[in-house]
């Protein structure tokens, strides 16, 4: 058992190591993320940097490829501040592409490679990119939406170009591998935009967050320090590179420490352990649901035949945490909290299971985060008689806010391309007249030891029978029931009822029993939190970063005309009964009470 003193020492060690790596990051500094990566290249030029599907690049070769991208951009007439959209799956050229473009001040818009139709057209139009880079996997989706864009970009393909697309692979091969002229960087600062990274769009169309070089440096340098990675480490990245967790946190941990990134096109629960063993990986970066998928797999002969010493990421729930450290024998988990566009970040350096971070009381003033009391009816922080917010008590759920301070890079909020969307995330006059705080949209709670726990997203928590229901906490209870593989909980409107009733979409396995589920629900959840409706489905719709989608489920509700999956309602005796069109009408008329 780790003592309180040992936990404090672990936390302090991790915090100071991380802060040490981000020291000196300032918007006015001429040193940008490309300078950080070039310094790593000079130090580890001959070491392996990237491995992908049988291909390998040393640090020197990675830099040479980045230089070719930079020179291609210059010869294409691109200037600092111009934008290029990367609409690509994970591949070995991905990081060298945006790294190279950043050398000449060109902004890379990282487009989710799973998007199609309206969402893809929306993201490309937001980017306003002069050029779009695709490959054979993503090109068909782009071709389908060209007529819907509000501008006509030039198209380039990395291999097998379609009509109308330039052959970028050939163009890069013709460019020299030497660095672009130093004069190109004159006047460029770390406060300039480096990337556009899009929100995942779980409840609507994605928004484009403006990510400066400062912010990229905070991500990449921060995780280089937090993970304690060494040149001999091999870090497994199967998360999409268009998202910050895999594309910045995972890459930074490796490439700013001389380590190697073992990159995969996409995550595979069945291939994961074989990859880890074969590639001799020592760390991997996760999103919580990735670990849940692993935990739901049958035992694998390689799941303990590895040299992993650290798993780092966010969203690892307590019920899966113990499986990562226990069943899989990974000695240490480093959970963190943050968002692409937000100004709040924290780490759980000392490994308290389930905690997303820690803010010790003695260091509270060094953190810009506060958890404030929340008005669930208004879905906004609660204002007191004087008009100001108050901090939540220990154990009380409230919204996490981040103080906005342009003089502190860690507290800066650079916002979205859409200024109105940025303004909606800012709360003013919170603790004092004129102050400004970023709304994370996350409900958190803190215990007396300073550990912080995720409760739910604002909007996911709903009210039923006068009580607040946390979808995340109900889902945890459901996923503890034998036979429940995955649970997605949300609120649905019921005719004539105030608030929203709970509904759960479940993915189940052999041995699942509705009667057992009902009994466990009755034993583990208060009456108001017990799901009124269930739908059973073979799999769960998720975003590209494994976040469960709710918006479609909420829209379909419990209407059998809209839902092809089996539906059930909770009867008066607490058991679940099939819900068909006739029962749906009875509920709508009030003859069956929810």
SVG drawing of the C-alpha trace seen along z (x, -y; Angstrom):
<svg xmlns="http://www.w3.org/2000/svg" viewBox="-54 -44 77 62">
<polyline fill="none" stroke="black" stroke-width="0.4" points="0.0,0.0 1.4,-3.4 1.6,-5.8 0.4,-9.4 4.0,-10.6 5.0,-8.3 2.0,-9.6 3.0,-13.2 6.5,-12.5 5.4,-10.8 3.1,-13.7 5.7,-16.3 8.3,-14.5 6.0,-14.2 4.7,-17.8 8.2,-19.4 9.5,-17.1 6.6,-18.3 6.8,-22.0 10.5,-21.8 10.0,-20.8 7.4,-23.5 9.5,-26.3 10.2,-29.1 7.2,-28.5 5.8,-32.0 3.7,-33.4 6.3,-36.0 9.2,-33.5 10.6,-32.8 11.2,-29.2 8.3,-27.1 7.5,-23.4 9.5,-22.8 12.5,-24.2 11.9,-21.7 11.7,-18.8 14.8,-20.0 16.7,-20.0 15.7,-16.4 16.8,-15.5 20.3,-17.1 20.6,-15.0 19.3,-11.6 19.7,-11.8 20.6,-8.2 18.1,-6.7 14.8,-5.2 11.9,-7.7 8.9,-6.2 7.8,-2.6 4.7,-2.0 3.6,1.2 7.1,2.4 8.6,-1.1 11.0,-2.9 12.4,-6.4 15.3,-7.6 15.1,-11.1 17.3,-12.3 15.1,-10.7 11.9,-12.1 13.4,-15.6 14.5,-15.2 10.9,-14.2 9.6,-17.2 12.0,-19.5 10.6,-18.1 7.1,-19.1 8.3,-22.5 10.0,-23.1 6.9,-21.7 4.8,-24.3 7.1,-27.2 7.2,-26.2 3.4,-25.9 3.3,-29.6 2.1,-29.0 2.9,-31.8 2.9,-31.9 -0.6,-31.7 -1.9,-29.8 -3.6,-26.5 -3.2,-22.9 -5.8,-20.3 -4.5,-16.8 -7.3,-14.4 -5.4,-11.2 -5.4,-8.0 -2.5,-7.3 0.6,-6.8 4.3,-7.4 4.1,-10.8 1.5,-12.3 3.7,-14.0 6.5,-14.9 3.8,-16.6 2.6,-19.1 6.1,-19.3 7.5,-20.3 4.7,-22.8 5.2,-24.4 8.8,-25.1 7.6,-27.7 4.7,-29.0 1.9,-27.1 -1.0,-25.9 -2.1,-22.3 -5.9,-21.5 -6.1,-18.0 -9.3,-16.5 -10.9,-13.4 -10.3,-10.7 -13.5,-9.0 -15.7,-11.9 -18.0,-11.9 -20.7,-14.0 -21.9,-17.1 -19.5,-16.8 -16.5,-16.5 -17.6,-19.4 -18.2,-21.5 -14.7,-20.9 -13.0,-21.6 -15.0,-24.8 -14.0,-25.9 -10.4,-25.3 -10.4,-27.4 -7.4,-25.4 -5.5,-26.2 -4.4,-22.6 -5.9,-19.3 -3.7,-16.2 -5.4,-12.8 -4.4,-9.2 -6.3,-6.3 -8.2,-5.6 -9.7,-9.1 -9.8,-10.4 -13.2,-8.9 -14.9,-10.7 -13.3,-14.0 -14.4,-13.6 -18.0,-13.1 -18.1,-16.5 -16.1,-18.8 -19.3,-20.3 -20.5,-21.2 -17.3,-23.2 -17.5,-27.0 -14.1,-27.2 -12.1,-25.0 -8.8,-23.8 -6.0,-22.1 -5.9,-18.3 -2.8,-16.2 -2.5,-12.5 0.2,-10.5 0.2,-7.7 -2.3,-6.6 -3.8,-10.1 -7.3,-10.2 -8.1,-12.6 -7.7,-16.1 -5.3,-15.2 -1.6,-16.0 0.9,-13.3 2.4,-14.5 4.7,-11.5 6.4,-12.3 6.5,-16.0 8.1,-15.4 10.7,-13.1 11.8,-15.9 12.3,-18.4 15.7,-18.7 15.9,-17.3 17.8,-20.3 16.1,-22.7 14.1,-25.6 15.9,-29.0 16.2,-30.4 14.8,-33.8 11.4,-32.2 11.0,-32.0 11.8,-35.7 9.0,-37.3 7.3,-34.0 6.4,-33.5 5.2,-30.7 1.9,-32.5 1.2,-31.9 -1.3,-29.2 0.3,-25.8 -2.6,-23.5 -6.4,-23.4 -7.7,-20.5 -11.4,-19.7 -13.7,-18.8 -15.1,-15.3 -18.6,-16.4 -20.5,-14.0 -23.4,-16.3 -23.2,-18.2 -20.9,-19.4 -17.2,-19.7 -15.7,-23.0 -12.2,-24.0 -9.9,-24.8 -7.0,-27.2 -3.9,-25.5 -0.8,-27.7 2.8,-26.6 2.7,-27.4 -0.1,-25.0 1.5,-22.2 4.7,-22.8 2.8,-22.5 1.3,-19.2 4.5,-17.7 7.0,-19.0 4.6,-18.4 4.2,-14.7 7.9,-14.3 8.3,-15.3 5.2,-13.6 5.9,-10.1 9.6,-10.2 10.3,-8.5 13.9,-7.6 15.6,-7.1 15.3,-3.3 11.5,-3.5 9.2,-2.3 5.8,-4.0 2.8,-2.4 0.3,-4.8 -2.9,-3.4 -5.0,-6.5 -5.8,-8.8 -3.1,-11.4 -5.7,-14.1 -6.5,-14.2 -4.3,-15.7 -4.0,-12.6 -2.3,-10.4 -1.0,-13.1 0.6,-15.4 0.8,-13.7 2.0,-10.4 4.3,-11.8 5.8,-14.4 6.5,-11.8 8.6,-9.8 10.1,-12.3 11.3,-14.9 13.0,-12.2 14.8,-10.3 12.3,-7.3 10.6,-5.5 6.9,-5.8 5.4,-2.4 2.4,-3.7 -0.6,-1.7 -3.2,-2.7 -6.0,-2.0 -6.6,-0.3 -7.3,3.4 -8.2,5.1 -7.4,8.5 -4.0,7.5 -2.9,5.2 -1.0,7.6 0.7,9.3 1.9,5.9 3.1,4.9 5.1,8.1 6.5,8.2 7.5,4.5 8.9,4.7 6.9,1.7 7.4,0.1 4.6,-2.5 1.3,-3.0 -1.1,-5.9 -4.8,-5.3 -8.3,-6.7 -10.3,-5.0 -12.6,-3.1 -9.6,-1.5 -8.7,0.1 -12.3,1.2 -12.2,3.0 -9.0,4.8 -10.6,5.8 -13.6,7.2 -11.5,9.5 -10.9,13.1 -7.5,13.8 -4.6,13.4 -1.4,15.4 0.7,12.2 -1.3,10.0 1.3,10.4 4.3,11.2 5.5,7.7 7.8,5.0 5.2,2.3 6.0,0.0 3.5,-2.8 0.1,-3.4 -0.8,-7.1 -4.0,-8.8 -7.4,-10.0 -10.8,-8.6 -9.8,-5.4 -12.7,-4.4 -12.1,-2.8 -13.6,0.6 -11.1,0.9 -8.1,-0.6 -7.6,2.5 -7.7,4.7 -4.9,2.7 -2.6,2.9 -3.9,6.3 -4.9,8.6 -2.4,7.1 0.4,6.4 1.1,2.8 3.0,1.4 1.9,-2.2 -1.0,-4.2 -0.7,-8.0 -4.1,-9.5 -4.5,-13.1 -7.3,-15.6 -7.5,-18.2 -9.1,-19.2 -7.8,-20.4 -9.2,-23.9 -9.3,-24.2 -6.9,-25.9 -7.3,-23.3 -5.0,-20.4 -4.0,-18.1 -2.2,-14.8 -2.7,-11.9 1.0,-11.3 0.7,-9.0 -1.8,-6.6 -4.9,-6.9 -7.3,-4.6 -10.2,-6.5 -8.8,-10.0 -8.2,-12.2 -5.7,-14.4 -4.9,-16.0 -4.8,-19.6 -3.2,-19.5 -4.5,-22.2 -1.0,-23.7 -0.6,-24.1 -4.1,-25.2 -3.0,-28.8 -0.6,-27.4 -3.5,-25.8 -5.9,-27.9 -8.7,-25.4 -11.7,-25.7 -14.8,-23.5 -17.9,-25.6 -21.4,-24.8 -23.7,-24.0 -27.4,-24.7 -28.6,-21.6 -31.9,-23.2 -30.1,-26.0 -27.1,-23.8 -24.8,-26.6 -22.7,-27.5 -24.8,-28.6 -24.7,-32.3 -25.2,-33.4 -27.1,-36.5 -24.2,-38.8 -24.1,-37.4 -20.8,-35.5 -20.1,-31.8 -18.9,-29.8 -16.6,-26.8 -18.2,-23.3 -17.6,-21.6 -15.4,-18.5 -17.4,-15.6 -19.9,-17.9 -20.1,-17.7 -19.6,-21.0 -18.4,-22.4 -14.7,-22.8 -13.6,-26.3 -10.2,-27.5 -9.1,-31.1 -8.2,-32.9 -4.9,-34.8 -3.2,-35.8 0.0,-36.5 0.3,-32.8 0.6,-30.3 -1.0,-27.5 -4.0,-29.7 -4.5,-31.2 -7.7,-30.4 -7.0,-30.8 -10.5,-29.6 -12.1,-28.4 -12.1,-29.8 -15.7,-30.7 -15.5,-33.7 -19.1,-33.3 -18.4,-29.6 -15.4,-30.8 -17.4,-33.4 -20.0,-30.8 -17.2,-29.0 -16.2,-32.1 -17.9,-32.9 -17.4,-36.4 -17.6,-38.0 -17.2,-34.6 -15.4,-35.4 -14.7,-39.1 -15.9,-41.8 -14.2,-41.6 -12.6,-38.2 -13.0,-35.6 -13.0,-31.8 -13.2,-29.0 -16.1,-26.6 -14.9,-23.1 -18.4,-21.6 -17.2,-18.9 -18.7,-18.1 -16.0,-17.1 -15.7,-16.5 -12.7,-16.7 -12.0,-14.9 -10.3,-16.2 -7.0,-14.8 -7.1,-16.9 -7.9,-14.1 -10.3,-15.1 -12.8,-12.7 -14.8,-12.9 -18.6,-12.9 -20.2,-13.7 -20.4,-16.1 -22.8,-19.1 -25.8,-18.1 -25.3,-14.4 -26.4,-14.7 -30.2,-15.0 -33.0,-15.6 -35.7,-12.9 -38.1,-13.0 -36.4,-16.1 -33.0,-14.4 -29.8,-14.8 -28.7,-11.6 -25.1,-11.2 -25.0,-9.1 -21.4,-8.2 -22.1,-6.9 -25.1,-4.9 -23.1,-3.4 -20.4,-2.3 -23.0,-0.4 -24.5,1.2 -21.0,2.3 -20.4,4.1 -23.3,6.5 -22.2,9.8 -22.9,10.0 -22.9,6.2 -19.9,5.4 -20.7,1.7 -23.3,-0.8 -24.2,-4.2 -26.7,-6.1 -28.7,-9.2 -32.0,-10.9 -35.1,-10.8 -38.3,-12.8 -41.5,-11.1 -44.9,-12.6 -46.5,-14.4 -43.4,-13.9 -41.1,-16.5 -37.4,-16.0 -36.0,-13.1 -36.2,-9.5 -33.0,-7.3 -32.4,-5.0 -29.4,-2.8 -28.1,-1.3 -26.3,2.0 -23.9,4.2 -24.1,7.6 -22.3,11.0 -23.3,14.6 -24.7,15.1 -26.5,11.7 -29.7,12.0 -32.4,9.3 -33.6,10.5 -30.1,10.3 -29.7,6.8 -32.9,5.7 -31.9,7.1 -28.5,5.5 -30.0,2.2 -32.5,2.3 -29.7,3.1 -27.1,0.6 -29.0,-2.4 -31.6,-4.7 -35.1,-4.6 -34.7,-7.8 -31.4,-6.7 -32.7,-3.3 -33.0,-3.3 -36.6,-3.3 -35.8,-2.0 -33.2,0.3 -32.1,1.0 -29.8,4.0 -27.5,3.6 -24.6,5.5 -22.1,2.6 -21.8,-1.0 -21.4,-4.0 -18.3,-6.0 -16.3,-8.9 -12.9,-8.5 -11.4,-8.9 -13.7,-6.2 -16.1,-8.6 -19.6,-7.2 -22.1,-9.0 -25.4,-10.0 -27.1,-12.5 -28.6,-9.9 -29.7,-7.7 -31.4,-10.6 -33.2,-11.6 -34.5,-8.0 -35.6,-7.7 -37.6,-4.6 -39.8,-4.7 -39.9,-1.3 -40.6,-2.9 -37.2,-4.5 -35.2,-1.8 -34.6,1.5 -32.8,2.9 -34.8,4.8 -36.4,2.4 -37.5,2.9 -39.2,0.8 -39.1,1.1 -42.4,2.4 -44.0,1.6 -42.4,4.7 -38.9,3.5 -38.4,6.1 -37.9,5.3 -40.5,6.1 -40.4,5.9 -41.5,2.5 -43.4,2.7 -45.6,0.3 -48.6,1.1 -46.7,0.5 -45.2,-2.7 -48.8,-4.0 -49.7,-3.0 -46.8,-4.9 -47.6,-7.9 -51.2,-8.0 -50.2,-7.7 -51.8,-4.3 -48.4,-2.8 -46.5,-5.1 -42.8,-5.5"/>
</svg>
